Structure formats: structure tokens, C-alpha cells
Amino acid sequence: METVVLLCGAGQCGCPAVEVTQNGATIGEGDSVVKLTPEQWNLLVDKVKSGELTPIKEMAADCGCGCGGLVCSVALE
């Protein structure tokens, strides 16, 4: 079973894609690709589901530095 999710939604622009198979996941486009083992993919999914990884807007809004919603290093610490 294979799942492919295009990260642009249009499907015609060559945007990055996430491809998940039994053997792992590939994220990216062209030469800019990251390959994850099944264990790494499952860990990433668990971190998203648990709330440890959140949308960037949420991270910036919760950082408390007063950046006005811009991504900053405070949210990454």
C-alpha cells in the first residue's frame, strides 16, 4: 500500500510530496528529498499526534517573544 500527499494541493506544480510505503517515507521534490525509515516515520507521526510537533503559526504565537506571529528562535528552544 502506498500513500502520496502533494503539499500544494493542486498536483500540477511540481511541489514537494510525501510518499509513504511499507518500506518508509520520502518527503520532498527533485534532488531535495529526505528518506525516513518506517521507525522514523512512525516517530514523526507520534510526535504530531501527541502535540509535540505543531503548525508553525501555533509555535510562533505561543513563543511569547512578541514577534507578532513571525517564526523565531524562541519557538524552537
N, C-alpha and C positions, 0 to 999 in steps of 0.2 A: 504494500500500500504506500502511495506517495501523495504528499500534500504540497501544493505550491501556492504561495501567497505573494502577490505582487504588492510592493509597498507604495505604489502610486494610485492604485485603484483603476486606472484606465486600461492598463495592459498592452499599450501600444507604444510606449515611450522609451523602453529600454531601462526602466527604473530597477532598483535592486529588488531581489526576490528572496524569499525564504523557501527552501525546498527541504522537506523532511521525509526521510525514508527509514527503513528498518536499520540501516547502517549509520545513521546520523543525520545531521542537518548542515546545509550550506546556506550562507547568508551573504548577499552582495550582488555584484554585477561585473561582468568582464573579468579583468585581472584583479579586481578588488573583491576577493572572496575569502570568507572565513569558513573553515570546516570544523564542525563540532562532533565529537563522538556522541553516541546515544546517552552516555552518562552525563556529559557536559550539557547536552540539550535538556535532559530531564532536570538537571540542577537549575538551569536558567528558567525553565517553566515553573519549577517550585518557588523560585525567588519572586517571580512575577505574581504568582497566585497568593503567596504569603504577604505581599505588600512591601517586601524589601526593595524591589525594583518598581518604581512608579513612573508615570509620564513626566517628562522634563518640566512641563509647566507646573506640576504639583511640587516637584523638587525645588524649583526656584521660588515659588510662592511661599513655601514653608521654611526657607533658609533664614529668614529674619534679618538679613543684612540691609534691607531697604533698597534693593536693586530695581524694584519696580517690575518684577517678572522676568528679568533677563537671567540667563543661566550664568551662575558664578561659582567660584571655587568653594564657597561656604556650603553649598548644597552637596558638594562632593566629598566633604570631610567627614 
